[in-house]
Amino acid sequence: MKNIVLSFTLMAISFNLSAQTAEEIVANYIEKIGGKENLEKLQSIKMEGDANTNGMEFPLTILLKGKDHYKSFVSFQGMEIVQPASYDGEEVWNTNPMTMQNERMEGDAAEAVKKEAQDFPDALLTYNENGYELELGEEAEVEGEACYKVTLVKPDQTIQGMEVSGRTDFYISKDSGLVLKKSQNSGMGPLETILSDYQEVNGILFPFLMETKMGGNVVSSVNIKSIETNIPIDDTLFSFPE
């Protein structure tokens, strides 16, 4: 009887020593991609690559500058098409894909962009200061790799009449410590993003390939070709063109 009790006690101790919390898993991820100190030194990020959607490919540029400047746009026939948005710290705007005219965004759609910008430089670094929580889920397999499932919990939102979950699942490799997949209910169903081809830029790892899936099918992808960090980016690039 004593041996049975001792065995269960040792098993419990072993489990407690080996089990990791969501916070510990995320802290390890932050360390793997370059460390908290390096990430907190980031002031700006410029990404250039190609966006593929509906069988068409477009040159893509993403500009990030602190927590209040964001812009993503593709180039098409000499035009700059801003999608999903640009944010200059005050106004949010984008290009209407039907009319090809630039339009200011308002209401919950604009607020969603502003809140998303607060995640700079990484949502799993800034979650605590932004007042969000982490939850640890069941382990899963992604692209053949065993992963921890960590859920970032934000408030749910209503965007243009659609309920959008504030929960984003991050699947973090038990081997590499890197995020291999993100999953969120977009209002139109589960939206998955597969992240791969991590490369180091000035001491920080970035995924250079991101594939978005719905219903198991790839609906779009982004293939990054270059990333620059801590470079001057003029604030006027984010402003609505008058």
Stockholm file with secondary structure:
# STOCKHOLM 1.0

chainA/1-242         MKNIVLSFTLMAISFNLSAQTAEEIVANYIEKIGGKENLEKLQSIKMEGDANTNGMEFPLTILLKGKDHYKSFVSFQGMEIVQPASYDGEEVWNTNPMTMQNERMEGDAAEAVKKEAQDFPDALLTYNENGYELELGEEAEVEGEACYKVTLVKPDQTIQGMEVSGRTDFYISKDSGLVLKKSQNSGMGPLETILSDYQEVNGILFPFLMETKMGGNVVSSVNIKSIETNIPIDDTLFSFPE
#=GR chainA/1-242 SS CHHHHHHHHHHHHHHHHHCCCHHHHHHHHHHHTTCHHHHHTCCEEEEEEEEEETTEEEEEEEEEETTTEEEEEEEETTEEEEEEEEECSSCEEEECTTTCCEEEECHHHHHHHHHHHTTTTCHHHHTTTTTCEEEECCCEEETTEEEEEEEEECCCEEETTEEECCEEEEEEETTTCCEEEEEEECSSSEEEEEEEEEEEETTEEEEEEEEEEETTEEEEEEEEEEEEESCCCCGGGGSCCC
#=GC SS_cons         CHHHHHHHHHHHHHHHHHCCCHHHHHHHHHHHTTCHHHHHTCCEEEEEEEEEETTEEEEEEEEEETTTEEEEEEEETTEEEEEEEEECSSCEEEECTTTCCEEEECHHHHHHHHHHHTTTTCHHHHTTTTTCEEEECCCEEETTEEEEEEEEECCCEEETTEEECCEEEEEEETTTCCEEEEEEECSSSEEEEEEEEEEEETTEEEEEEEEEEETTEEEEEEEEEEEEESCCCCGGGGSCCC
//
